[in-house]
Amino acid sequence: MAKETLVSRVTQDLRGAITEGTYKPGDRLPTETDLARLFGVSRPTLRNALRQLEAKNLVRTQHGVGTFVTERNAIHAGLEKLESITESIRATGHRPSMEYQSRTIRPALPDEARKLGLNPNDSVLELRRSILADDEVVAYSYDLLPTNQFPASFDPEGFEGSIFAHLEQAYDIHAHHSVAEIHAVNSDYVGWGKDMDKHTLFVLLDQIHYDDSDRIFAYSRTYFIEGKYAFSIHRTS
C-alpha cells in the first residue's frame, strides 16, 4: 500500500474516532507510539496523519505535552481535497443541514455563460441555499447548473440537501475537481432570512466544478460567514 494511502487511511480513521466521540473535545490522544502501533503504521506516517488533522483544526499539538482534540466552535475545512460542504461539516462533529431559498430556471448572464462554457442566454438552474451547522447558518451559496445536463423532465424542486450527493444519486454526475478563487467580502446584501443583518464579513469561495469527464457541471459562489467557517491548507516542502 502506498505511503500516501496509508496516511489518508489513518487520517480518516482518526477523524472518524473524533467525530463519533471516541476522542472528545479536550481529550489527549494516545502517544504517537501507541497510535502507530494501533493502526499498524510507522511513526512518520502517523505524524503525517496528525498534521492533516491539525490542518483541519481537529487536533492541536503541544510539544512535550501531547496532542489534544480541539474544542469545536467554528467549522474548519482543508482546501486540498474536494468534498461537499455537508461532509466537511459532518467531519468536524457538527450536524449539517440545508435550507433552499429558491430554485429558478433562467437564462445565463454573459459572465456566467463564459464560466460555464455556455452560449449567452442558455438555460441554467440557479439554486440559493443557506448552509447550516447544528441549525445555525454558516454560509450562503449561489449555485448555477447548466440545464442541458439534465433530462427534459427534471424537477428543480427535487434538489434537496447536498448538491454533490443529489447529482450523483439522481443523474450519475460525479464531482471530480474544482478550480477555486478565494476572496474576502464585506457586504450587507449577501444573505437572507432573519439573521441576514447580523453578518457582513464573508470568505467567498468562487468555484467552477468539473465532473470525471472534465466537463463543467456547476459554478458556485459560496459566502462563508467570517468566524463561523474557516479554511486551512496543509503545506509541505
C-alpha positions as CSV (number, residue, x, y, z in Angstrom):
1,M,0.0,0.0,0.0
2,A,1.4,3.4,-0.9
3,K,2.6,5.8,1.8
4,E,0.0,8.5,0.9
5,T,-2.8,5.9,1.0
6,L,-1.7,4.9,4.5
7,V,-1.6,8.5,5.7
8,S,-5.1,9.0,4.2
9,R,-6.5,5.9,5.8
10,V,-5.1,6.8,9.3
11,T,-6.4,10.4,8.9
12,Q,-9.9,9.1,8.0
13,D,-9.9,6.6,10.9
14,L,-8.8,9.1,13.4
15,R,-11.2,11.7,12.1
16,G,-14.0,9.1,12.4
17,A,-13.0,8.4,16.0
18,I,-13.1,12.1,16.9
19,T,-16.5,12.5,15.1
20,E,-18.0,9.5,16.8
21,G,-16.9,10.7,20.2
22,T,-14.2,8.0,20.9
23,Y,-12.0,11.0,21.5
24,K,-13.9,14.0,22.8
25,P,-13.1,17.8,22.6
26,G,-10.3,18.4,25.1
27,D,-9.1,14.8,25.3
28,R,-5.5,14.0,24.9
29,L,-4.8,11.4,22.2
30,P,-2.7,8.3,22.9
31,T,1.0,8.8,22.3
32,E,2.4,8.7,18.7
33,T,4.0,5.3,19.6
34,D,0.7,3.9,20.8
35,L,-1.3,5.2,17.9
36,A,1.2,4.0,15.4
37,R,1.0,0.5,17.0
38,L,-2.8,0.7,17.0
39,F,-3.0,1.5,13.2
40,G,-0.1,-0.7,12.3
41,V,1.9,2.1,10.7
42,S,5.3,3.8,11.2
43,R,5.6,6.9,13.4
44,P,6.4,9.2,10.4
45,T,3.1,8.0,8.8
46,L,1.2,8.6,12.0
47,R,2.8,12.0,12.4
48,N,1.7,13.0,8.8
49,A,-1.8,12.0,9.6
50,L,-1.8,14.1,12.7
51,R,-0.6,17.1,10.7
52,Q,-3.5,16.6,8.3
53,L,-5.9,16.6,11.3
54,E,-4.2,19.7,12.7
55,A,-4.6,21.5,9.4
56,K,-8.3,20.9,9.7
57,N,-8.2,22.2,13.3
58,L,-9.4,18.8,14.6
59,V,-6.4,18.4,16.9
60,R,-3.7,20.6,18.3
61,T,-0.2,19.5,19.4
62,Q,1.6,20.9,22.5
63,H,5.2,19.9,22.2
64,G,6.4,18.0,25.1
65,V,2.8,17.5,26.4
66,G,0.8,15.7,23.7
67,T,-1.9,16.0,21.0
68,F,-5.4,17.1,22.0
69,V,-8.8,17.1,20.3
70,T,-9.7,20.7,19.7
71,E,-12.8,22.4,21.1
72,R,-15.5,22.7,18.4
73,N,-16.5,26.2,17.7
74,A,-16.0,27.3,14.1
75,I,-16.2,24.8,11.3
76,H,-12.8,24.1,9.8
77,A,-12.1,22.6,6.4
78,G,-9.0,21.9,4.4
79,L,-8.8,23.2,0.8
80,E,-6.7,20.4,-0.5
81,K,-9.5,17.8,-1.0
82,L,-12.7,18.4,-2.9
83,E,-15.7,17.4,-0.8
84,S,-19.2,18.6,-0.2
85,I,-19.8,21.2,2.4
86,T,-22.2,18.8,4.1
87,E,-19.4,16.3,4.5
88,S,-16.9,18.8,5.8
89,I,-19.4,20.0,8.4
90,R,-20.2,16.4,9.5
91,A,-16.5,15.5,9.6
92,T,-15.8,18.1,12.2
93,G,-18.5,16.7,14.5
94,H,-21.4,19.1,13.7
95,R,-24.8,18.3,12.2
96,P,-25.2,19.7,8.7
97,S,-28.5,20.8,7.0
98,M,-29.6,22.9,4.1
99,E,-32.4,25.4,3.6
100,Y,-33.2,26.2,0.0
101,Q,-34.2,29.8,-0.6
102,S,-35.1,29.4,-4.3
103,R,-34.7,27.1,-7.3
104,T,-35.0,29.1,-10.5
105,I,-34.5,28.2,-14.2
106,R,-33.4,31.3,-16.1
107,P,-31.1,32.4,-19.0
108,A,-27.4,32.6,-18.2
109,L,-25.9,36.1,-18.0
110,P,-22.8,36.7,-20.3
111,D,-20.2,36.3,-17.5
112,E,-22.0,33.2,-16.1
113,A,-22.2,31.6,-19.6
114,R,-18.4,32.2,-20.1
115,K,-17.6,30.5,-16.8
116,L,-19.9,27.5,-17.6
117,G,-18.8,27.2,-21.2
118,L,-22.3,28.0,-22.5
119,N,-23.8,30.4,-25.0
120,P,-25.3,33.6,-23.6
121,N,-29.0,33.0,-22.7
122,D,-28.5,29.3,-22.5
123,S,-30.7,27.9,-19.7
124,V,-29.3,27.4,-16.2
125,L,-30.7,26.3,-12.9
126,E,-30.0,28.8,-10.1
127,L,-30.1,27.4,-6.6
128,R,-29.8,29.6,-3.5
129,R,-29.2,27.8,-0.2
130,S,-28.5,28.6,3.4
131,I,-25.9,26.1,4.8
132,L,-26.3,25.3,8.5
133,A,-24.3,23.5,11.2
134,D,-26.3,22.5,14.3
135,D,-29.2,24.6,13.0
136,E,-27.0,27.8,12.7
137,V,-26.3,29.4,9.4
138,V,-22.6,29.3,8.5
139,A,-22.8,30.1,4.8
140,Y,-25.0,31.3,1.9
141,S,-24.5,29.6,-1.5
142,Y,-25.5,30.7,-5.0
143,D,-25.1,27.7,-7.4
144,L,-25.6,27.6,-11.2
145,L,-26.0,24.4,-13.1
146,P,-26.5,24.1,-16.9
147,T,-29.9,22.5,-17.6
148,N,-28.6,20.8,-20.7
149,Q,-27.1,18.1,-18.5
150,F,-30.5,17.1,-17.2
151,P,-33.4,15.2,-18.9
152,A,-36.2,17.5,-20.1
153,S,-38.5,16.1,-17.4
154,F,-36.2,17.0,-14.5
155,D,-37.8,18.7,-11.5
156,P,-35.8,21.6,-9.8
157,E,-37.8,21.1,-6.7
158,G,-36.2,17.7,-6.3
159,F,-32.9,19.4,-5.3
160,E,-32.5,19.0,-1.5
161,G,-29.5,18.8,0.8
162,S,-26.1,18.3,-0.7
163,I,-25.9,19.2,-4.4
164,F,-23.0,16.8,-5.0
165,A,-24.9,14.0,-3.4
166,H,-28.1,14.8,-5.4
167,L,-26.3,15.0,-8.7
168,E,-24.5,11.7,-8.1
169,Q,-27.6,9.8,-7.0
170,A,-30.2,11.3,-9.4
171,Y,-28.1,12.0,-12.5
172,D,-24.9,10.0,-12.2
173,I,-22.8,13.2,-12.2
174,H,-19.7,12.8,-10.1
175,A,-17.7,15.8,-8.8
176,H,-14.0,15.2,-9.7
177,H,-12.2,18.5,-9.2
178,S,-12.7,22.3,-8.9
179,V,-10.9,25.5,-9.8
180,A,-11.4,28.0,-7.0
181,E,-10.7,31.6,-6.1
182,I,-10.9,32.9,-2.6
183,H,-11.9,36.5,-1.8
184,A,-12.7,38.5,1.4
185,V,-16.1,40.2,1.1
186,N,-17.7,42.9,3.1
187,S,-21.4,43.3,2.1
188,D,-24.8,43.9,3.5
189,Y,-26.5,42.1,0.6
190,V,-25.2,38.6,0.6
191,G,-27.7,36.6,2.7
192,W,-31.4,36.4,3.5
193,G,-33.6,35.4,6.4
194,K,-34.0,36.7,9.9
195,D,-30.2,36.8,10.7
196,M,-29.1,38.4,7.4
197,D,-28.4,41.7,9.1
198,K,-26.0,40.1,11.6
199,H,-23.3,39.2,9.1
200,T,-21.4,41.5,6.7
201,L,-18.0,39.8,6.6
202,F,-17.6,36.7,4.4
203,V,-15.0,34.4,2.9
204,L,-16.1,33.9,-0.7
205,L,-15.2,30.6,-2.4
206,D,-15.8,31.1,-6.1
207,Q,-15.6,27.7,-7.8
208,I,-16.0,26.1,-11.2
209,H,-16.7,22.4,-10.7
210,Y,-15.8,19.6,-13.2
211,D,-17.0,16.0,-13.4
212,D,-15.0,12.9,-14.0
213,S,-15.1,13.5,-17.8
214,D,-13.6,17.0,-17.3
215,R,-16.9,18.7,-18.1
216,I,-18.1,21.8,-16.2
217,F,-21.2,20.8,-14.3
218,A,-21.6,23.7,-11.9
219,Y,-20.5,27.2,-11.0
220,S,-20.9,28.2,-7.3
221,R,-20.3,31.3,-5.2
222,T,-20.4,30.3,-1.5
223,Y,-20.1,33.0,1.1
224,F,-18.9,31.6,4.4
225,I,-19.6,33.7,7.4
226,E,-16.4,35.0,9.0
227,G,-15.9,33.4,12.3
228,K,-18.3,30.6,11.6
229,Y,-16.3,28.7,9.0
230,A,-12.5,28.7,8.5
231,F,-10.3,27.2,5.8
232,S,-6.7,25.9,6.1
233,I,-4.2,24.4,3.7
234,H,-1.7,21.7,4.6
235,R,1.6,22.8,3.0
236,T,4.7,20.7,2.9
237,S,8.2,21.4,1.5
